[in-house]
Amino acid sequence: MLYSTFKGGGGGYDQMQGQAFMPGKRKRLNVVAILLNASIPSIAFAMSGWAFRFSIHYEQPMLTWSLLVLGLLISMTSYVLGRCNRQVAGQPMWYTFFAISFALASLLGAALGDYLFHNTMEAAFNFQSMSSYSAVDPAKQKGQEIMDAGRVYFSSGSKLDLSKSMSFHNFEEYCVAPIVHGDIELASYDFWAVGTNCCDKATREFTCGEASNKRARAGMRMIREDHRPFYLLAIQEWTARMCPTSGEDNTAKGHSKAAPLLCIPSRHPLLFTWVEDPVGEVTKYYEQALWRFEMDVVVFLMMDIFIALGALLGLKELGFK
């Protein structure tokens, strides 16, 4: 009588039929939902990372950010659908899982892509958009004549004057060395090879870029705004040593005003990474960025599959099949 009362009492038995974990009753897992949760977030990560890492970010930054906003809107929509369907019998919370994983994939891809873009690919795109000059003679040409240079091929006989290298220390060592032509004393040292943590002020050792490569005679423009001020400070320190502030000191004999001035200024300094093949270096940037992108996508896909499988095992323990 107790069972018959329970069965007929306002649908109580029917409610028991709908419970997820009724003895002997197991819910079926949605295989399609599992597969989608294991793959689509990885696609979102790849699309977001590609958009923020490569040419789209450089040429159409607003479109790049719009794609991220679209991804977050998709995640929000999935979350709302999950809230609306949370009470549906036999349906685990795949909507909510998808919303969280999709949002994290979009944000992580954007953050990683943006970081790598500003540290590597932006410079490569800037090189392509700037001008290229060949046969530049440091002894005859001034920096202000080629201010738009991205790649410079110096004339035969050009080299680094390591005896005039200098550095400025600010947590890191910002190294500079003038680019000269033979042993000619220049009226103004406007072309400089630069690098970070690749020199020794005491020994005048300078190993930045391809300083040890005798075939290197070209420069890639250094355009990182966060490094540029420190390189300029190093050049100012070099100028201060070559150009004493005292008028009397700034003479060959120290006190004879008629003696020729020793001051050798740097009026329009242009900063370069000293290399043999600028085009080859830019190509390396692309290849390294593409390899890094592929590795990031593979790692994220493995993580996403691992998390989805973990959720699957957890749901099985809760009574799903």
C-alpha positions as CSV (number, residue, x, y, z in Angstrom):
1,M,0.0,0.0,0.0
2,L,2.9,2.3,0.7
3,Y,4.3,1.8,-2.8
4,S,0.8,2.3,-4.4
5,T,0.3,5.5,-2.5
6,F,3.8,6.7,-3.6
7,K,3.1,5.8,-7.2
8,G,-0.2,7.6,-7.4
9,G,0.6,10.6,-5.2
10,G,0.9,13.5,-7.6
11,G,3.6,12.1,-9.8
12,G,6.2,11.3,-7.2
13,Y,7.1,8.1,-8.9
14,D,7.5,9.9,-12.2
15,Q,9.9,12.3,-10.5
16,M,11.9,9.4,-9.3
17,Q,12.1,8.2,-12.8
18,G,13.7,11.5,-13.8
19,Q,16.3,11.4,-11.0
20,A,19.8,11.1,-12.3
21,F,21.0,8.5,-9.9
22,M,18.1,6.2,-9.3
23,P,19.3,2.6,-8.5
24,G,19.7,0.7,-11.7
25,K,19.1,3.8,-13.8
26,R,22.1,5.4,-15.6
27,K,21.9,8.4,-17.9
28,R,23.5,8.4,-21.3
29,L,26.3,10.7,-22.1
30,N,26.1,13.0,-25.1
31,V,28.9,11.8,-27.3
32,V,28.6,14.7,-29.7
33,A,28.9,17.2,-26.8
34,I,32.0,15.4,-25.6
35,L,33.7,15.5,-29.0
36,L,32.7,19.2,-29.5
37,N,34.2,20.1,-26.1
38,A,37.4,18.3,-26.9
39,S,37.9,20.1,-30.3
40,I,36.1,23.4,-30.6
41,P,38.0,25.2,-27.8
42,S,41.3,24.2,-29.5
43,I,40.0,25.7,-32.7
44,A,39.1,28.9,-30.9
45,F,42.6,29.0,-29.4
46,A,44.2,28.5,-32.8
47,M,42.1,31.2,-34.4
48,S,42.6,33.7,-31.6
49,G,46.3,33.0,-31.5
50,W,46.7,33.3,-35.3
51,A,44.8,36.6,-35.4
52,F,46.8,38.2,-32.6
53,R,50.2,36.8,-33.7
54,F,50.4,37.5,-37.4
55,S,49.5,40.0,-40.1
56,I,45.9,40.5,-39.2
57,H,47.0,42.2,-35.9
58,Y,49.4,44.4,-37.7
59,E,47.1,45.4,-40.6
60,Q,43.7,45.4,-39.0
61,P,44.0,45.5,-35.2
62,M,40.3,46.4,-34.7
63,L,39.3,43.2,-36.6
64,T,41.6,41.2,-34.3
65,W,39.9,42.5,-31.1
66,S,36.5,42.1,-32.7
67,L,37.2,38.4,-33.1
68,L,38.1,38.1,-29.5
69,V,34.8,39.8,-28.5
70,L,32.9,37.5,-30.8
71,G,34.5,34.5,-29.0
72,L,33.5,35.8,-25.6
73,L,29.9,36.4,-26.8
74,I,29.8,32.8,-28.0
75,S,30.9,31.7,-24.6
76,M,28.3,33.8,-22.9
77,T,25.6,32.4,-25.1
78,S,26.6,28.9,-24.3
79,Y,26.6,29.7,-20.6
80,V,23.1,31.1,-20.8
81,L,21.9,27.9,-22.6
82,G,23.5,25.8,-20.0
83,R,21.7,27.6,-17.2
84,C,18.4,27.2,-19.1
85,N,18.9,23.5,-19.6
86,R,20.5,22.5,-16.3
87,Q,17.4,20.7,-15.1
88,V,16.9,18.6,-18.3
89,A,17.0,14.9,-17.4
90,G,19.9,13.0,-18.8
91,Q,21.9,16.1,-19.9
92,P,25.1,16.9,-18.1
93,M,26.3,20.5,-17.9
94,W,28.3,20.4,-21.2
95,Y,27.0,23.9,-22.1
96,T,28.7,25.4,-19.1
97,F,31.8,23.4,-19.6
98,F,31.9,24.5,-23.2
99,A,31.4,28.2,-22.2
100,I,34.3,28.2,-19.7
101,S,36.7,26.3,-22.0
102,F,35.9,28.4,-25.0
103,A,36.3,31.6,-23.2
104,L,39.6,30.5,-21.7
105,A,40.8,29.3,-25.1
106,S,40.0,32.6,-26.7
107,L,41.6,34.7,-23.9
108,L,44.7,32.5,-23.7
109,G,45.2,32.5,-27.4
110,A,44.8,36.3,-27.6
111,A,47.1,37.0,-24.6
112,L,49.9,34.7,-25.9
113,G,49.5,35.9,-29.4
114,D,49.6,39.5,-28.4
115,Y,52.8,39.0,-26.3
116,L,54.6,37.2,-29.1
117,F,53.5,39.7,-31.7
118,H,54.9,42.7,-29.8
119,N,58.2,40.8,-29.0
120,T,58.9,39.3,-32.4
121,M,56.5,39.7,-35.3
122,E,55.8,43.4,-35.0
123,A,59.5,44.1,-35.7
124,A,59.4,41.8,-38.7
125,F,56.3,43.6,-40.2
126,N,57.9,47.0,-39.5
127,F,61.1,45.9,-41.4
128,Q,58.9,45.1,-44.4
129,S,57.1,48.4,-44.3
130,M,60.2,50.5,-44.0
131,S,62.7,51.3,-46.7
132,S,65.8,49.4,-47.7
133,Y,69.1,51.1,-48.5
134,S,72.3,49.7,-50.1
135,A,75.9,50.8,-50.3
136,V,75.5,53.2,-47.4
137,D,78.9,54.7,-46.4
138,P,79.0,55.7,-42.8
139,A,81.8,58.2,-43.5
140,K,79.8,60.1,-46.2
141,Q,76.1,59.7,-45.3
142,K,74.3,61.1,-42.3
143,G,71.7,59.4,-40.2
144,Q,69.1,62.0,-41.0
145,E,69.3,61.1,-44.7
146,I,67.9,57.6,-44.2
147,M,65.6,58.0,-41.1
148,D,63.0,55.7,-42.7
149,A,65.6,52.8,-43.1
150,G,64.5,49.4,-42.0
151,R,67.3,47.4,-43.7
152,V,70.7,48.9,-44.5
153,Y,73.5,47.3,-46.5
154,F,76.7,49.2,-45.8
155,S,79.4,49.8,-48.3
156,S,82.5,47.6,-48.6
157,G,85.0,48.4,-45.9
158,S,82.3,49.2,-43.3
159,K,82.8,47.5,-39.9
160,L,82.2,47.9,-36.2
161,D,84.7,50.0,-34.2
162,L,84.8,47.9,-31.0
163,S,87.3,50.2,-29.4
164,K,84.6,52.8,-29.1
165,S,81.9,50.5,-27.8
166,M,79.9,51.6,-24.8
167,S,77.1,50.4,-22.6
168,F,74.4,51.6,-20.2
169,H,73.3,49.4,-17.3
170,N,69.6,49.4,-16.2
171,F,69.0,45.9,-14.8
172,E,70.3,44.8,-18.2
173,E,73.4,45.9,-20.1
174,Y,72.4,47.9,-23.2
175,C,75.4,47.8,-25.6
176,V,76.3,50.1,-28.5
177,A,79.2,50.2,-31.0
178,P,79.7,52.7,-33.9
179,I,79.6,51.5,-37.5
180,V,82.5,53.0,-39.3
181,H,84.3,52.9,-42.7
182,G,87.8,51.6,-42.5
183,D,90.0,53.7,-40.1
184,I,88.5,57.0,-41.2
185,E,87.6,59.4,-38.3
186,L,84.0,60.4,-38.8
187,A,82.6,63.9,-38.4
188,S,79.5,62.4,-36.8
189,Y,78.9,58.8,-35.6
190,D,75.3,58.3,-36.7
191,F,75.1,54.5,-37.3
192,W,75.3,52.2,-34.3
193,A,75.1,48.4,-33.8
194,V,73.2,47.6,-30.6
195,G,72.3,44.6,-28.4
196,T,71.4,43.6,-24.9
197,N,73.7,41.8,-22.4
198,C,76.4,41.2,-25.1
199,C,79.3,43.4,-24.1
200,D,81.7,44.2,-21.3
201,K,82.4,47.9,-20.6
202,A,85.8,47.1,-18.9
203,T,87.3,44.9,-21.7
204,R,85.5,46.6,-24.6
205,E,84.2,43.2,-25.6
206,F,81.2,43.4,-28.0
207,T,79.4,40.3,-29.3
208,C,76.0,41.7,-30.1
209,G,74.3,40.4,-33.3
210,E,76.9,39.0,-35.7
211,A,79.8,41.1,-34.5
212,S,82.2,38.2,-34.9
213,N,81.0,37.4,-38.4
214,K,83.5,39.0,-40.9
215,R,81.0,38.8,-43.7
216,A,78.4,40.8,-41.8
217,R,78.0,44.2,-43.3
218,A,74.3,45.0,-42.9
219,G,71.9,46.2,-40.2
220,M,68.3,45.6,-39.2
221,R,66.7,48.6,-37.6
222,M,66.2,48.3,-33.9
223,I,62.7,49.7,-33.3
224,R,61.7,48.4,-29.9
225,E,60.6,51.5,-28.1
226,D,61.2,50.0,-24.6
227,H,64.9,49.4,-25.4
228,R,65.6,52.5,-27.5
229,P,65.9,55.1,-24.6
230,F,68.6,53.0,-22.9
231,Y,70.7,52.6,-26.1
232,L,70.5,56.4,-26.6
233,L,71.7,56.9,-23.0
234,A,74.7,54.7,-23.8
235,I,75.4,56.8,-26.9
236,Q,75.1,60.0,-24.8
237,E,77.5,58.6,-22.3
238,W,80.0,57.9,-25.1
239,T,79.4,61.4,-26.5
240,A,80.1,62.9,-23.1
241,R,83.4,61.2,-22.9
242,M,84.3,62.3,-26.4
243,C,82.9,65.8,-26.0
244,P,83.8,67.3,-22.5
245,T,81.4,69.9,-21.3
246,S,84.2,72.4,-20.5
247,G,85.3,74.5,-23.5
248,E,88.9,74.5,-22.3
249,D,88.9,70.7,-21.9
250,N,87.5,70.3,-25.4
251,T,90.9,71.0,-27.1
252,A,93.9,69.0,-28.1
253,K,96.1,70.5,-25.3
254,G,93.4,71.1,-22.8
255,H,93.9,74.8,-22.3
256,S,94.7,76.1,-25.8
257,K,91.6,77.5,-27.4
258,A,93.3,77.6,-30.7
259,A,93.9,73.9,-30.7
260,P,91.5,71.7,-32.9
261,L,88.4,70.4,-31.1
262,L,88.4,66.8,-30.1
263,C,84.6,66.6,-29.9
264,I,83.1,63.8,-32.1
265,P,79.3,64.0,-31.8
266,S,76.5,61.6,-32.7
267,R,73.9,64.0,-34.2
268,H,71.3,61.6,-35.6
269,P,71.9,58.1,-34.2
270,L,70.3,55.2,-36.0
271,L,70.3,51.9,-34.1
272,F,70.8,48.5,-35.9
273,T,71.3,44.9,-35.2
274,W,74.5,43.9,-37.0
275,V,73.8,41.0,-39.3
276,E,74.9,39.5,-42.6
277,D,71.5,38.9,-44.2
278,P,68.6,41.1,-43.0
279,V,66.1,39.3,-45.2
280,G,67.2,35.9,-43.9
281,E,66.7,37.2,-40.3
282,V,63.2,38.3,-41.0
283,T,62.4,34.9,-42.6
284,K,63.7,33.3,-39.4
285,Y,61.2,35.4,-37.4
286,Y,58.4,34.0,-39.5
287,E,59.6,30.4,-39.3
288,Q,60.1,30.6,-35.5
289,A,56.7,32.3,-35.0
290,L,55.0,29.6,-37.1
291,W,56.7,26.8,-35.3
292,R,55.8,28.3,-31.9
293,F,52.2,28.7,-33.0
294,E,52.0,25.1,-34.1
295,M,53.5,23.8,-30.8
296,D,51.1,26.0,-28.8
297,V,48.1,24.6,-30.6
298,V,49.2,21.0,-30.1
299,V,49.9,21.6,-26.4
300,F,46.5,23.3,-25.9
301,L,44.7,20.5,-27.8
302,M,46.3,17.8,-25.6
303,M,45.3,19.8,-22.5
304,D,41.7,20.2,-23.7
305,I,41.4,16.5,-24.5
306,F,42.8,15.7,-21.1
307,I,40.3,18.0,-19.3
308,A,37.4,16.6,-21.4
309,L,38.4,13.1,-20.6
310,G,38.6,14.0,-16.9
311,A,35.1,15.5,-17.0
312,L,33.9,12.3,-18.8
313,L,35.3,10.0,-16.1
314,G,33.8,12.3,-13.4
315,L,30.4,12.1,-15.0
316,K,30.7,8.3,-15.2
317,E,31.4,8.1,-11.5
318,L,28.2,10.2,-11.0
319,G,26.1,7.6,-12.7
320,F,26.2,8.5,-16.4
321,K,27.0,6.0,-19.1
